[in-house]
Amino acid sequence: MNFKFVVHRHIRILLAGMMLWGATPHAVSAADDYLSILEEEANSTGNVANATVTESSPKAPVNTNVGENEVIAPGLSFEEFEAVLESQYSGSHYLYIRLSGRDRQKVYRSYQDDNRISSVREVIVRLLSAG
């Protein structure tokens, strides 16, 4: 083996390790921020035992206040879906806006198949983890 090749290979490995090491605190900090926002979002859903459902229009978001089974109104347009995420699920929206336009469309298509917020959140996290 060529000595120069070995040195360059080790330098590349060292630089890659330094980049990964330097990125870790940022990822941990972002995860902590996201978890804090999700906790606030979960706490804002109210008392499940005394929950009431109100609907002002056919396309108004449904708020059943049942935690993981809480649903977003079906049939929303892409823009309406994004507006509901922003206004009612700020923790999920916090991560959603970090997705590419293509991945946002994947989240929307997933919502069309399963409009539970827990499923939408799962897709958002999966896509962020894969990116």
Contacts in CASP RR format, 6 or more apart in sequence:
PFRMAT RR
TARGET T0000
AUTHOR 0000-0000-0000
METHOD contacts of the structure
MODEL  1
MNFKFVVHRHIRILLAGMMLWGATPHAVSAADDYLSILEEEANSTGNVAN
ATVTESSPKAPVNTNVGENEVIAPGLSFEEFEAVLESQYSGSHYLYIRLS
GRDRQKVYRSYQDDNRISSVREVIVRLLSAG
33 94 0 8 1.000
34 91 0 8 1.000
34 94 0 8 1.000
34 95 0 8 1.000
37 90 0 8 1.000
37 91 0 8 1.000
37 94 0 8 1.000
38 91 0 8 1.000
38 92 0 8 1.000
38 121 0 8 1.000
40 90 0 8 1.000
40 91 0 8 1.000
41 89 0 8 1.000
41 90 0 8 1.000
41 91 0 8 1.000
41 92 0 8 1.000
42 67 0 8 1.000
45 63 0 8 1.000
45 65 0 8 1.000
45 67 0 8 1.000
45 70 0 8 1.000
46 65 0 8 1.000
47 65 0 8 1.000
48 65 0 8 1.000
48 66 0 8 1.000
48 67 0 8 1.000
51 64 0 8 1.000
51 65 0 8 1.000
51 66 0 8 1.000
53 62 0 8 1.000
53 63 0 8 1.000
53 64 0 8 1.000
54 63 0 8 1.000
55 62 0 8 1.000
55 73 0 8 1.000
59 73 0 8 1.000
59 75 0 8 1.000
59 76 0 8 1.000
59 80 0 8 1.000
60 73 0 8 1.000
61 72 0 8 1.000
61 73 0 8 1.000
61 76 0 8 1.000
61 84 0 8 1.000
61 88 0 8 1.000
62 71 0 8 1.000
62 72 0 8 1.000
62 73 0 8 1.000
63 70 0 8 1.000
63 88 0 8 1.000
64 70 0 8 1.000
64 71 0 8 1.000
67 117 0 8 1.000
67 118 0 8 1.000
68 116 0 8 1.000
68 117 0 8 1.000
68 118 0 8 1.000
69 116 0 8 1.000
69 118 0 8 1.000
70 116 0 8 1.000
70 117 0 8 1.000
70 118 0 8 1.000
71 115 0 8 1.000
71 116 0 8 1.000
71 117 0 8 1.000
72 81 0 8 1.000
72 84 0 8 1.000
72 111 0 8 1.000
72 115 0 8 1.000
72 116 0 8 1.000
72 117 0 8 1.000
72 120 0 8 1.000
73 84 0 8 1.000
73 115 0 8 1.000
74 112 0 8 1.000
74 115 0 8 1.000
75 112 0 8 1.000
76 84 0 8 1.000
76 111 0 8 1.000
78 105 0 8 1.000
78 108 0 8 1.000
81 108 0 8 1.000
81 111 0 8 1.000
82 93 0 8 1.000
82 96 0 8 1.000
82 104 0 8 1.000
85 92 0 8 1.000
85 93 0 8 1.000
85 96 0 8 1.000
85 120 0 8 1.000
86 93 0 8 1.000
89 117 0 8 1.000
89 120 0 8 1.000
89 121 0 8 1.000
92 117 0 8 1.000
92 120 0 8 1.000
92 121 0 8 1.000
92 124 0 8 1.000
95 124 0 8 1.000
95 125 0 8 1.000
95 128 0 8 1.000
96 104 0 8 1.000
96 107 0 8 1.000
96 124 0 8 1.000
98 128 0 8 1.000
99 107 0 8 1.000
99 124 0 8 1.000
99 127 0 8 1.000
99 128 0 8 1.000
103 127 0 8 1.000
106 123 0 8 1.000
106 127 0 8 1.000
107 120 0 8 1.000
107 123 0 8 1.000
107 124 0 8 1.000
107 127 0 8 1.000
110 119 0 8 1.000
110 120 0 8 1.000
110 123 0 8 1.000
111 119 0 8 1.000
111 120 0 8 1.000
114 120 0 8 1.000
END
